[in-house]
Amino acid sequence: MTRSDVSLPGLRGKAALVTGASRGIGRATVGLLASCGARVGIAYNSDETAAASTVDLALAEGAESAWSFAADLSDPAQVESLFEEVDRRFDGVLDLFVGNAGIWNETPRPIVDLPPDEWSEMMAVNLTSVYLTTREAARRLGDGGRIILVTSTAAQRGEAEHSHYAASKGAIQSFVKSLAVELGPRGMTVNAVAPGWVDTDMSSNVLRGEFRSAVESEIPVRRIASPADVAGPIVFLASDLGRHVNGEVLNVNGGSVLCG
């Protein structure tokens, strides 16, 4: 990630919180928001070194301020502590929330073998955490506020042997559409970005060799997205350029899933 030569309108000085921000899509989003002049809060789960590196990236890219906070976002008490930090760091102001935290288990789990504890963990991390953090963000966002949640192509076409992941992401898309109608009258927009395969730490063990080549051959643009490819659409929706987009799922998959 290098500093952008173009700063999207409406982001300079804005207070943004990004979850799952120590790596991958979250880190790339932080860097791009910073290059547009936003102040950035970085929520992460456990990798303190990676989070500190993302703070350094944000400052190098031009953020007015950047900070990090570790939390299990499926725990209401820890989410409350995170947003107390948001209030303290941003003087009670929040303009933008990007809900990116989530997990994907590379091990296939046919439904007949899917243990209840793995289902529960997926829903806690991928869905309950989104409910808890979005609820707190909505309490703070005002007119012009933005909520952008990261889903997946799995939400749209399903994903065999990863049904718990697909279900969690599908629920987020319904959540987005509900909140777009609910919060729109308060001047907020709520949207989702749905990536396909992305080169991140989460997928690095499977996107190799023949499987990678097979995936690339099924994508019309013949390449797998980088985290920056997904960060760009997120930041577009956060900017004034996307101010009239509400309740949408923006697909970022190189044409691999054409669902309109």
TIPA-691272 format. One record per residue: x, y, z of N, C-alpha, C in turn. Coordinates in pm, whole numbers, plus 50000, padded with zeros to 5 digits. Layout:
  n_xx  n_yy  n_zz ca_xx ca_yy ca_zz  c_xx  c_yy  c_zz
     X     Y     Z     X     Y     Z     X     Y     Z
...
END
This chain:
  n_xx  n_yy  n_zz ca_xx ca_yy ca_zz  c_xx  c_yy  c_zz
 50085 49881 50000 50000 50000 50000 50089 50124 50000
 50066 50214 49909 50138 50340 49906 50037 50453 49909
 50083 50569 49949 49992 50681 49963 49924 50714 49831
 49793 50734 49840 49715 50764 49720 49743 50906 49671
 49742 50924 49538 49756 51058 49481 49622 51129 49475
 49513 51057 49498 49380 51114 49490 49309 51092 49623
 49263 51200 49685 49192 51190 49811 49043 51200 49784
 48969 51096 49819 48826 51096 49794 48758 51202 49880
 48655 51268 49827 48592 51379 49899 48519 51334 50023
 48522 51420 50124 48444 51397 50244 48508 51311 50350
 48634 51272 50334 48696 51183 50430 48801 51250 50519
 48849 51365 50478 48954 51430 50557 48902 51466 50696
 48973 51416 50798 48937 51445 50935 48826 51359 50991
 48765 51273 50909 48656 51189 50957 48710 51082 51053
 48625 51044 51149 48662 50943 51247 48608 50809 51202
 48699 50714 51178 48662 50583 51123 48710 50472 51214
 48624 50374 51237 48661 50253 51309 48653 50135 51213
 48761 50057 51206 48766 49940 51119 48795 49818 51206
 48712 49716 51197 48737 49593 51273 48810 49492 51184
 48874 49396 51250 48955 49299 51175 49063 49370 51095
 49124 49471 51156 49205 49567 51081 49355 49545 51091
 49398 49436 51154 49542 49416 51168 49604 49349 51047
 49521 49299 50954 49574 49229 50837 49472 49233 50724
 49516 49187 50607 49426 49164 50495 49345 49284 50451
 49216 49262 50428 49127 49366 50378 49119 49482 50477
 49112 49450 50606 49102 49556 50706 49224 49647 50706
 49341 49588 50699 49464 49667 50697 49470 49755 50571
 49436 49698 50456 49437 49776 50332 49336 49891 50340
 49222 49866 50401 49120 49971 50416 49170 50082 50505
 49235 50046 50614 49293 50147 50704 49393 50234 50628
 49482 50170 50549 49581 50246 50475 49519 50343 50377
 49414 50301 50308 49350 50388 50209 49271 50500 50276
 49200 50468 50384 49132 50573 50459 49231 50677 50510
 49344 50629 50559 49447 50721 50609 49499 50811 50499
 49518 50755 50379 49569 50834 50268 49469 50942 50225
 49343 50921 50261 49239 51020 50233 49219 51117 50350
 49301 51104 50452 49300 51201 50561 49212 51166 50679
 49159 51044 50684 49073 51006 50795 49154 50978 50921
 49089 50993 51034 49142 50944 51162 49091 50801 51179
 49178 50710 51224 49143 50569 51215 49164 50497 51347
 49060 50424 51387 49069 50330 51498 49076 50189 51444
 49165 50108 51498 49194 49975 51447 49157 49873 51553
 49049 49800 51531 49010 49694 51623 49066 49561 51574
 49123 49484 51666 49183 49356 51629 49160 49256 51741
 49186 49130 51711 49158 49024 51809 49277 48995 51898
 49393 48959 51838 49501 48910 51923 49642 48946 51879
 49663 48979 51753 49798 48999 51702 49842 49145 51724
 49899 49169 51840 49937 49305 51878 50044 49362 51785
 50138 49278 51742 50244 49325 51653 50187 49370 51519
 50096 49291 51464 50033 49328 51336 49951 49455 51351
 49882 49468 51463 49801 49589 51485 49890 49713 51495
 50003 49700 51565 50096 49812 51576 50151 49850 51440
 50177 49749 51356 50224 49775 51220 50119 49849 51138
 49991 49816 51160 49884 49884 51088 49870 50028 51134
 49889 50052 51262 49891 50191 51311 50003 50269 51244
 50121 50209 51235 50235 50275 51169 50202 50304 51023
 50138 50207 50957 50099 50227 50817 50005 50346 50804
 49905 50352 50891 49808 50461 50884 49875 50596 50900
 49966 50607 50994 50035 50734 51016 50125 50769 50898
 50190 50668 50842 50276 50691 50725 50195 50735 50604
 50070 50686 50596 49984 50720 50483 49915 50855 50499
 49930 50917 50616 49877 51052 50632 49763 51067 50728
 49731 50963 50806 49623 50975 50903 49655 51083 51005
 49555 51162 51039 49572 51263 51144 49602 51197 51277
 49540 51083 51300 49567 51002 51419 49528 50858 51390
 49590 50766 51463 49560 50624 51448 49589 50554 51580
 49505 50459 51614 49521 50386 51739 49461 50246 51722
 49497 50156 51813 49446 50019 51804 49389 49975 51938
 49301 49874 51932 49237 49823 52053 49206 49676 52032
 49248 49591 52126 49224 49447 52118 49092 49412 52184
 49010 49331 52115 48883 49291 52174 48829 49167 52105
 48761 49084 52182 48679 48976 52128 48543 49038 52099
 48512 49058 51973 48394 49134 51936 48264 49054 51950
 48274 48928 51987 48153 48852 52017 48114 48863 52164
 48194 48935 52241 48172 48954 52384 48115 49094 52407
 47990 49105 52452 47930 49239 52469 48012 49332 52556
 48072 49279 52663 48149 49365 52753 48272 49421 52684
 48340 49339 52602 48459 49388 52532 48421 49486 52421
 48308 49464 52357 48261 49560 52257 48230 49694 52324
 48169 49689 52441 48141 49813 52515 48272 49886 52546
 48374 49811 52587 48504 49873 52616 48566 49935 52491
 48553 49866 52377 48604 49920 52251 48539 50053 52221
 48410 50062 52236 48342 50186 52199 48360 50296 52304
 48391 50258 52425 48435 50359 52522 48567 50421 52475
 48654 50338 52419 48780 50389 52363 48753 50476 52241
 48659 50435 52157 48618 50518 52043 48576 50655 52091
 48491 50659 52194 48443 50788 52247 48559 50873 52298
 48652 50808 52364 48765 50882 52421 48858 50933 52312
 48891 50849 52217 48988 50885 52113 48931 50985 52014
 48801 50974 51985 48740 51059 51884 48650 51167 51944
 48666 51190 52075 48588 51296 52142 48439 51282 52119
 48391 51157 52125 48248 51133 52115 48192 51136 51975
 48279 51146 51874 48234 51154 51735 48275 51028 51661
 48184 50971 51582 48216 50862 51491 48144 50888 51360
 48218 50882 51249 48160 50910 51118 48145 50785 51032
 48230 50686 51055 48235 50572 50965 48268 50445 51043
 48192 50338 51014 48221 50207 51073 48234 50105 50962
 48347 50033 50962 48370 49925 50866 48379 49796 50946
 48279 49711 50931 48276 49582 51001 48336 49473 50914
 48462 49442 50940 48537 49349 50855 48579 49223 50928
 48571 49220 51060 48621 49106 51136 48544 48979 51102
 48615 48870 51088 48549 48743 51059 48649 48631 51044
 48597 48508 51040 48681 48390 51024 48625 48304 50911
 48713 48221 50856 48675 48118 50759 48763 47998 50788
 48700 47882 50797 48774 47760 50829 48805 47687 50700
 48933 47672 50670 48973 47609 50543 48938 47460 50537
 48914 47398 50651 48881 47256 50653 48735 47234 50611
 48710 47158 50505 48572 47134 50463 48491 47066 50574
 48366 47109 50590 48279 47051 50691 48143 47018 50629
 48128 46897 50574 47995 46857 50528 47895 46872 50642
 47771 46907 50608 47673 46934 50713 47656 46817 50808
 47669 46694 50759 47651 46577 50845 47763 46563 50947
 47875 46633 50923 47990 46626 51014 48017 46758 51085
 47930 46856 51068 47955 46990 51124 47917 46991 51272
 48016 47003 51363 47986 47000 51505 47915 47128 51551
 47828 47118 51649 47760 47238 51700 47855 47347 51748
 47970 47307 51805 48060 47410 51856 48123 47491 51743
 48147 47428 51627 48203 47502 51515 48098 47595 51453
 47973 47548 51446 47864 47635 51402 47854 47757 51493
 47854 47732 51624 47838 47841 51720 47952 47940 51713
 48075 47889 51698 48189 47978 51688 48179 48066 51563
 48140 48007 51450 48128 48085 51327 48024 48194 51342
 47911 48163 51401 47805 48262 51418 47847 48370 51518
 47918 48331 51621 47963 48429 51720 48060 48530 51659
 48159 48478 51586 48264 48565 51532 48215 48643 51411
 48139 48578 51324 48102 48642 51197 47971 48718 51202
 47883 48683 51296 47750 48746 51296 47718 48819 51426
 47733 48752 51539 47705 48821 51665 47794 48942 51682
 47921 48929 51644 48013 49042 51656 47968 49160 51569
 47912 49130 51451 47864 49235 51362 47743 49305 51424
 47652 49227 51481 47538 49286 51551 47583 49377 51664
 47673 49329 51748 47716 49406 51864 47787 49535 51825
 47879 49526 51730 47957 49644 51692 47874 49742 51610
 47790 49690 51522 47706 49780 51441 47605 49853 51530
 47552 49784 51628 47459 49849 51722 47526 49966 51792
 47648 49945 51840 47718 50055 51908 47753 50167 51811
 47794 50130 51689 47826 50233 51590 47703 50317 51557
 47589 50251 51537 47465 50322 51501 47422 50418 51611
 47455 50388 51733 47421 50477 51844 47502 50607 51840
 47615 50603 51769 47705 50717 51767 47705 50793 51634
 47677 50724 51526 47679 50787 51395 47562 50885 51382
 47588 50995 51314 47482 51093 51291 47454 51109 51144
 47397 51221 51108 47366 51251 50969 47495 51243 50886
 47491 51167 50778 47609 51147 50696 47694 51029 50738
 47654 50959 50843 47729 50843 50890 47723 50728 50792
 47827 50646 50795 47838 50533 50703 47864 50404 50782
 47791 50300 50745 47819 50165 50793 47844 50078 50672
 47959 50011 50669 47995 49923 50558 48040 49790 50618
 47971 49684 50582 48002 49551 50635 48055 49463 50523
 48152 49380 50556 48216 49293 50458 48150 49155 50463
 48096 49112 50348 48034 48980 50341 48118 48892 50249
 48056 48821 50156 48131 48727 50072 48043 48678 49958
 48106 48634 49850 48031 48567 49745 47961 48442 49798
 48015 48385 49905 47951 48267 49965 47810 48297 50012
 47783 48423 50045 47649 48461 50088 47550 48455 49973
 47599 48466 49851 47512 48476 49735 47494 48343 49662
 47598 48265 49654 47588 48139 49581 47598 48017 49672
 47621 48041 49803 47644 47931 49894 47786 47878 49879
 47825 47794 49973 47958 47733 49965 47951 47594 50024
 47950 47495 49937 47939 47356 49982 48049 47322 50081
 48013 47255 50185 48102 47211 50292 48158 47327 50375
 48101 47444 50353 48129 47561 50438 47997 47634 50462
 47892 47558 50487 47758 47616 50497 47745 47713 50614
 47819 47688 50722 47811 47778 50838 47870 47914 50803
 47978 47915 50726 48036 48043 50682 47939 48116 50590
 47886 48045 50490 47794 48108 50396 47670 48162 50467
 47619 48087 50563 47501 48131 50637 47529 48258 50716
 47647 48265 50778 47680 48383 50857 47691 48507 50769
 47748 48492 50650 47763 48605 50560 47631 48641 50494
 47548 48542 50465 47416 48571 50410 47331 48650 50508
 47341 48618 50635 47267 48692 50737 47310 48838 50742
 47439 48863 50722 47488 49001 50722 47424 49080 50609
 47407 49019 50493 47346 49091 50382 47202 49128 50412
 47127 49041 50476 46991 49074 50517 46992 49183 50624
 47087 49176 50712 47105 49277 50817 47128 49415 50754
 47214 49420 50653 47244 49545 50583 47117 49605 50521
 47040 49523 50453 46920 49573 50386 46818 49623 50488
 46807 49555 50600 46716 49599 50705 46758 49733 50763
 46886 49746 50792 46935 49869 50854 46936 49986 50757
 46951 49959 50628 46948 50067 50530 46814 50140 50536
 46707 50065 50550 46574 50125 50560 46554 50189 50697
 46602 50122 50799 46583 50170 50936 46661 50298 50966
 46786 50303 50920 46874 50414 50956 46880 50524 50851
 46831 50495 50730 46832 50596 50625 46766 50727 50664
 46649 50724 50730 46586 50848 50771 46667 50931 50870
 46766 50868 50933 46855 50942 51024 46978 50995 50951
 46980 50981 50817 47090 51036 50738 47207 50942 50720
 47193 50816 50762 47301 50719 50749 47279 50633 50626
 47388 50579 50573 47379 50475 50472 47444 50348 50526
 47388 50235 50484 47438 50105 50527 47452 50018 50403
 47572 49971 50377 47600 49891 50258 47693 49776 50293
 47704 49683 50200 47795 49570 50214 47887 49563 50093
 48005 49510 50116 48097 49476 50008 48118 49325 50015
 48100 49258 49901 48109 49112 49897 48225 49068 49809
 48340 49041 49868 48453 48992 49788 48436 48845 49750
 48504 48808 49641 48527 48667 49612 48657 48625 49680
 48734 48539 49613 48864 48501 49667 48956 48623 49675
 49027 48635 49788 49120 48745 49810 49250 48687 49865
 49362 48738 49818 49492 48696 49868 49515 48753 50007
 49481 48678 50110 49503 48720 50248 49563 48605 50327
 49601 48632 50450 49652 48527 50538 49549 48417 50557
 49421 48455 50559 49315 48359 50586 49304 48253 50477
 49338 48290 50353 49322 48197 50241 49455 48145 50186
 49566 48187 50247 49697 48157 50190 49727 48008 50182
 49674 47931 50276 49705 47787 50277 49634 47710 50166
 49525 47766 50113 49451 47694 50009 49474 47750 49870
 49508 47879 49861 49528 47941 49730 49670 47914 49679
 49693 47789 49648 49825 47745 49602 49812 47650 49485
 49918 47643 49407 49932 47540 49304 49814 47526 49211
 49773 47400 49190 49667 47371 49094 49533 47432 49137
 49508 47436 49268 49381 47494 49313 49376 47643 49280
 49486 47713 49302 49490 47855 49269 49466 47875 49119
 49532 47796 49038 49515 47808 48893 49370 47782 48853
 49307 47685 48919 49167 47654 48888 49076 47769 48926
 49102 47830 49041 49022 47946 49084 49038 48060 48986
 49161 48089 48948 49187 48200 48856 49120 48177 48721
 49115 48052 48677 49055 48023 48546 48906 48046 48546
 48842 48045 48665 48698 48065 48675 48660 48211 48694
 48760 48297 48711 48735 48441 48727 48754 48508 48592
 48655 48577 48539 48669 48637 48407 48793 48725 48390
 48835 48798 48494 48954 48883 48480 49083 48805 48504
 49069 48675 48536 49181 48582 48545 49282 48617 48655
 49235 48673 48763 49325 48694 48877 49244 48699 49005
 49310 48669 49113 49252 48675 49247 49274 48815 49303
 49175 48867 49372 49183 49004 49425 49294 49017 49528
 49352 49136 49533 49438 49174 49644 49351 49243 49748
 49399 49256 49872 49322 49332 49971 49291 49474 49925
 49383 49536 49852 49361 49673 49803 49245 49679 49705
 49223 49570 49629 49110 49566 49536 48977 49576 49608
 48972 49529 49730 48849 49535 49809 48841 49664 49890
 48956 49712 49936 48958 49836 50013 48905 49954 49931
 48937 49958 49802 48892 50069 49718 48742 50085 49718
 48664 49980 49687 48518 49992 49693 48465 50028 49832
 48527 49976 49938 48485 50013 50073 48499 50164 50094
 48614 50217 50055 48639 50359 50078 48554 50445 49985
 48524 50396 49865 48429 50467 49778 48295 50484 49850
 48243 50375 49909 48115 50384 49979 48123 50475 50101
 48241 50485 50159 48259 50572 50274 48265 50719 50236
 48299 50748 50113 48321 50886 50069 48191 50951 50023
 48199 51081 49995 48083 51152 49943 48042 51102 49804
 48135 51039 49733 48099 50985 49601 47992 50877 49611
 47985 50809 49726 47887 50703 49745 47772 50742 49835
 47746 50870 49850 47650 50915 49951 47506 50873 49924
 47471 50841 49798 47334 50803 49766 47319 50653 49742
 47423 50578 49776 47416 50432 49769 47377 50381 49907
 47268 50306 49914 47217 50261 50043 47149 50125 50026
 47184 50031 50115 47122 49899 50112 47174 49809 50003
 47291 49841 49948 47345 49766 49836 47453 49666 49881
 47468 49562 49800 47579 49469 49815 47667 49487 49693
 47783 49547 49714 47876 49575 49604 47968 49454 49587
 47953 49386 49474 48030 49264 49448 48169 49298 49395
 48270 49240 49457 48409 49266 49418 48473 49129 49396
 48443 49070 49280 48485 48932 49259 48540 48906 49119
 48570 49012 49044 48626 48993 48911 48530 48933 48811
 48400 48931 48847 48299 48874 48757 48270 48728 48781
 48321 48672 48892 48303 48528 48914 48161 48493 48958
 48091 48587 49022 47952 48568 49058 47875 48689 49009
 47790 48670 48910 47716 48781 48849 47573 48778 48901
 47551 48852 49009 47420 48845 49074 47350 48980 49078
 47399 49080 49006 47328 49206 48989 47322 49293 49112
END
